Amino acid sequence: MGNFSNKVDTATALGTIIGRMVSPGSELQTHDWLQNQTGLGELLGHDYGNTSLTRLYTVSDKLLKHQANLEHFLADREQTLFNLNRKIVLYDLTNTYFEGQCARNPKAKFGRSKEKRTDCPLVTLGLVLDGDGFPLSSQVFPSNASEPATLKLMLDELRDKDPFHQIKPVVIMDAGIASADNIAWLIEQDYHYLVVSREQHVKNPRDQRTPVAVRDTRDSNVVVYREVDQETEETRLYCHSEQKAKKEQGIRNRFHARLEEALEKLHTGLSKKGTLKKYDKILERIGRLREKHSRVAADYTINVIADDKKNKAIGIEWQRKPESDQKDKHCGVYCLRTNIPDWSEEQLWLTYTMLTEIEATFRSLKTELGLRPVYHKKEERVTGHLFITLLAYHLVHVLRYQLRLQDIHLSWESIRNRMSTQQRMTITLPTDNDTIIHLRTTSKAETRQKQIYTALNINPDPIGKVKTIVDMKPVVPTGAD
């Protein structure tokens, strides 16, 4: 914060970031929280009652100007504090949507929304994490940007910041980014990689002679089979997860049931008055059903029986194809690709599961830290809103990382809810000599709150009691009798 022009800007920046942590929302909501709902001003020695909403926007612009320096500083400081795993980086993309059309923002485009908000324009956030889940670099792309095309931009930017001291990390990413061009580029740049394969048909490790169990617990069973391409020396790790299989099978079963229910309803309607019966219209309806249930539509043979003149449909028949049983058997099967020559099956699989860390980060940004929706219209304000959320996440992840070291595994929402009952309050005491005492005090920390404070080595009441005496005696004007 040393680059900020004055103490007011520094306090406003801290208030903006902490506000995003504690009461996530728009800058307007943060402004209301700072002025009316928090004792943060007492902690920082700053009166937020005099802070305008415009200053919050101005500070957002200033933070964004220092984005590269701030990300480098935070990555370096976090490494110093915790000796983090920087031999691995995780890369993925997510998007967030706008309220409004955002006509003045060239990056706001309609596209595939991960929140199913296809009615709203979107922007895409690219994020690189280290092996311990700390953000290293971020960039905002148009929502229609090609996912694979963003990888080179992000890794080049990360290399310029040099958080690895010239040691290239292992790059982990999912199938959406693991294009053939990206794999070739990583090899050309001497990166090791571990990616989810885009192959449609992969071997089931349970059908192989020498599968290896990498996890065998009551709740999760994972077996893998390793195969090395002698020409490219690339390793393919074919995996089967029992837990993943149950989840995928459940999804397939629901889609099967919904498609069959829709077909049954359409068939039954052919014998009722006032329902659709035209042959060509029935074919159109079935086409739309296939599109709606595309995950399982190919599993069925569907036949529409027409009358002699083919004007009306008189029946609909459907049957599951035998190969659909093979698809069910294939649930939970996936393939990993890597050019790391000397890692064991278990090490490869455990490293791949780190991708769940970046998924958890995106969930936290969106649901716990107010990343969505975005209300701004200007490009720099939108990017500033996203960057403030990422700065807030840095602080959140530092706290949660420290708590995990003390064997406290809580989401940020759980921590926030647990701590929210401790309040800063004012007790007003009138006296007999025309004065009023205002006593500012902090409610006593509960046992569960003390556990958090102790783990973080924080004083539960850093301000203590503050007493203010107000003289209520009437002022007698000078010269009055």
N, C-alpha and C positions, 0 to 999 in steps of 0.2 A: 504493500500500500504506500510505500515511500514515494512513488512517482505521482501520487495524487497531490493536487495543488494546495490543499489545506486540510485541517482536522475535520471540518464539516464534511467534506467529500469522503474522507476515510471512514467516519462514523456512518455516513449514509450507505457506503458500500457494504460495510459490515452488517448494517441493519437490513439491507436488501437481501444479502446472502443468508443470514440467519433467519430472516422472515420466511424465505423460501423453504428452509428446513422445518421450522416450527409451525407455520401457518401457510402452507403452500397455496399458491394461486397467482393471479395477475399482479402487476405492479400496483394497480389501484387497491387491491385487497391488502397487499403488503403495507401500503401507505396507511390504510385504516388501522391495521394491526399495530404498527409502530406508534401511532398517535393515541390509540385508545385501549389497547389490550395487552400491553407488555411492560415489564419493568426493565427491559434491556437498556434503556437510557440511563437508569441509575447505575447499572454495572459498568457502562462505558463512560459515564460522566458527560452525557450529551442529552440535550433537550430535543426530542423528536417532535414535540409539539410545534416547533418552528420550521420543520422540514417540509418543503412543498413537494407535491407530486412531480412537478417538473424537474426537481433536483434528482429524484429517483431515476427518471429517464436519462438525464444528463450523465449520471454516474454509470448507468448501464452502457451508454456509448463509450465512456472512458474505459470501463473494464474490457469491453470488446477490443478496443485499440491495443490493449496490452495482453491479448489472449495468448499469443505465442510465448511471451516472457513468463506469464503467470503459469501456464501449463508446464513449462520447463522448470520453473522454480518449485512448484508443488511436487513434480516427479522427483526432483533432486532431494527435497526435504523429506519426503516420505521414504525414499530409499535410505537416507541417513538415519531416520528414526527406527526403521523396522528391518533393515537388511533384506529387502524384498527379492522375490524370484523374478529377475529380469531376463532369464534365459528363454522365456516363453512369452509370446504375445498372442492375444486373442483379438480377432477382428470380426465385426459384424455391423449390420445396418438396421435401423428401424425408422419409422416415420411417425409424424404427428400431424394433427389436422388443425385447420383454422376455423374460427367462427367468422363468417363473411367470405367475400370472394377474393380479397387480397390482389386486386388488379394492379397495384403498384409494386408488387413483389415478383420479380421475374423468376424466382425459384419456386413459387407457389404454383403447383400443377396438380391436375387431377390424376389419380393413379390408383394402384392397388393398396388399400388401407389395411393395415394389420389390426385395426379396431373396427373394420367393416364400415368405415365412414366414407364410402365412395361418393357421397353427396357433397363432400367438402374438399377444397384444395389442400395439398399436403406439401411438406418438405421432408427430406430424408436426413437423418443424423448418422454419420459414420463415426465409430468409436473404437479406439485401440486400448485394450487393457493389458496390464502385465499379468504374470501367473498368479498373483495374489488378489487380482480384481481391482487394482488401483488404475484409474484412467491415466493414460499417457498422452493421448492426442485425440482431437475431435475435429470434425469438419461438417459443414452443412451443404447438402447437395439438393438439386431439384428432385422432386419426387419421382420423375420419370428417368432419372439417371440410371444407366446400366450398372447393376450391382458389381459385376466383375471389373468394370472399368475404373472403379474407385480405389481398388487395392493399391495399385502403383502410386497413385497420388498420396495416399495415407502413409505408406511405408517410406516414400521419399521424404515426406515432411518429417516423419519420425526420425529418420536417419540424420536429417539436418539438425535436429535438436540434440542428437547423440546422447540419449539417456543410458546407452549400453556400453559407452566407452569403446567403440569400434567393434564390439562383439555382436555379431548378427544373431538375433534370437530365432527360435523355432516359431514358425507362423502357424496358428491353428485357426481354421475357418470352416464354415459349413458348405454344403453343396452349392448354394446359390451363388457363391463367389468363386468356387473352385473350378473355373472354366479351364479348358485346355491351354488357352493363351496365358492365363495367370500362372498355371503350373509351370509352363515353359519359361515364363519370365522369372519366377522364383528360382528355378534351376540355373538360369543364366546369371542371376545376381548372387548365386552361392548361398541362397537361403535353404535351410531345412524346413520342411513343411509336414503338417499332419492335417489331412482334410477329409471331409465326408465325400465319398465318391458319388459321381452323377450317374453311375451305371444303373440301368433299369433292372437287369437280371443279375443277381449275385448269388454266390454259392451259399447254401445253408450249412453252417459249420457242424450241425448235428448229423449231417449226412456224410461227413468226412471221417477218415479212420483215426485221426489223431487230434481231436479238438482239445483245447486247453481251457479249463475253468479259471476265469479271472475274478469272479465273484460268486460265492456260494453261501448265501444266508437265507434265513427264513423268508425275508421280504424280497430278495432279489437274487436271481441266478443268471449269470452271463457266461457263455462259452464262446471261444473264438478259434479261428483256424487261420494259420499264417501261410502265405504263398508269396514267393519271390519271383518277379519277372527277370529271367536270366539275361534278357537283352537290355532292359533299362535299369535293372537292379532296384527297381521300385518294389516296395513291400505292399501287399494287399492283406488287410486284416479283416476277414469275414466274421461278423459278429451276430450272435443271437441273444437277445435280452428277453427273458421270460416276462418281466414287468412291462416292457415295451410291447411285447406280443399281446398281452391281455388288453392293454389300452387300445392298440390298433384293431384288435378283433372286436372289441366293444363298439368302436366307431363303425366298422364294417357291418356289424349286426344291426345297428340302428339304421344305417342307410338302406340295408336290405329290407328291413321291416317297413320303412317309410315308402320305398318304391313299390313294394308288393301291396301295401295298403292303398296307395294311390291307384294302382292298376285294378285292384278289386273294386274300388269305388267307381271307376270309369266303366268297368264291365257290368256291374250291377245296374248302373244308370241306363244301360241300353234297353232294359226291359221296363223302364218307368216312363211315365208321361212327363213331358216338359224338360227332358234332359237331352244332352248332346248325342246325336246319333249319326250325323253325316260322316260317311267313310273318310273323306279327305280331311275333315276337321279332327276326327279321332286320331288319324295319323299325325297331324300337327301337334295335338295334345301329347301324344306319346313321345314325339321328338323333344318337346319341352321338358317332359319328365326325365328323359335320358340326360338332357343337359343339366337339369337341376340336381340329379343324383349321379353325376358323372363318375364318382369314385367306384360305383358298383354296377353301373348300367351295362358295361361290357360283359358282366357275368351272366346276362340273361338273353335268351332267345324269346322275342315277343312277336306274336302273330295276330293280326287283326282279320277276323273272318267277316266277309262282306256278303250282302245278298246277291242275287243273280245279276242284277244290273249294276252292282258296285256303287249304288247310291248311298246305302246305309250300312253301318256296321251292325252285325248281329251277335258278335262275340269277340272276346279277347282272351288269348291263351298265352301263357308265359311259362318258362322253365329255366331253372338254374343250369348253366353249363358245367360239365365235369371239371373243366380247368379252374373253375372258381374255388374248388376245394384246395387246389395247389396254391392259390393266392392266399387263402386262409392260413395254410401251413407256412406261408412265407412271412406272415406277420412277425414283427420283431427282428427281422433280418436286415442288416445294413453292412456297408463296406467302408473301411478306412484306407486311405492311400498315404504313403509316406516315403521319403527318401532318406530317413534316418536308418542307418545300417545296423546299429548295435543295441537298440532298445529291445527289451523283452516284450512279450505279448501283453503282460499285465501293465508294464510301464506305458506302453502305447495307449492302451485302453483307458487307463486312469487319467492320462494327459488329455485325451479327447473329451472326457467328461468335464473338463474345465470350461467347456463351452457353456455349460449351465450357469457359470458365473456371470457371463455377459448377458444371458437371458434374464438372470435375476437383477442385474444392473438396470436393464431397460424397464423391467417391471417397476423397480423402485423409482426411477426417474419419472415414469408416467403416473403411477398411482400414489406414490408417497411424497413426491417433490414437485407436483404441479407443472410438469412439462406440457401437459395437454389440458384443454385446448389452448391455442394461441390466439390472442385477440388483436395483436398488432397488425399493421398493414405494410409498414416500411420494412425493406429487407434487413437493414442493420438492426432495427429494433427486434425483429423476429430472431435473428441470430443472437442478439444480446440476451433475449429471454431464455433461449436454450443454453447459452453459456453460463448464465447465472445459476441455472438448475444444475449444471455440471459442477460448478464451484461448490454449491451446496452439497452435492453428492460426495465430493472429496472429503468434506468435514464429516459427513455421515459415515462414510466408509472408514475413516480413521477411528471414529468412536467405536463402531461395531467391530473393527479389527482388534482394538485393545480389549474389548469385552470378550471376544472369542478366546483371546489369550488367557483370560480368567475363567474360561469355560462357561460363559454366558452367551447363549446363542438366541438372540432375539432379533426380529425384524425392526426396522426403524419405526414403523407404525406402532408396534408393541411398546418400544422404548418411549416414544412420544406420549402414548396414552398413559403409561405408568407414571411418567413424571409430571403430567399435566395437572394433577390434583394439588401439587405444592404451589402455593400462591403468594404473591407479594401483596400486602393489604395495608390500608390506612385505618387506624382507630382514632376517632375524634372524641376528645374528652373536654367538656366545658368545665371551667373552674369558678370559684366564688369571687375572684378578683378581676372579673371582666376580661379574662383571657381564654383562649381555646388552645388546647394542646393537640397537635396532629402527630400521631406516632405511626411511623412506617415500620412494618415488621414482616417477617417471613414465617409462614406456617411451618410447623415442625415436620421434618422429613419422615415419611413412613418407612417401615422396615424394608420393603421392596425397593424404595427409592435409595435408601442408605446403601443397599447392595451395589447399585449402579455407581453412586458417588465414591464408594470405597474402591471399587475396581478401577475407576478412572483417576483416583487420588485427587478428588475435587472436594472443596469445602461446601457442605450443604447450604451454608448461609454466608456467602462472601461479603454481603453488604452490612448485615446486622441491623440493629434498630437505629432509626434516625428520628430525632424528636424536633418538632418545629412548634414554637409558641407564637401565637398571633394575638396581638393586643386589640381587644374589641372596644376599649374605652372611646367614647366620642371625642373627636378633636374639637377643641374650643378655638374659634378664630381669634387671631391676635387683635387686641383692642376691645374685645367684647366685655360687657359688664359681668 
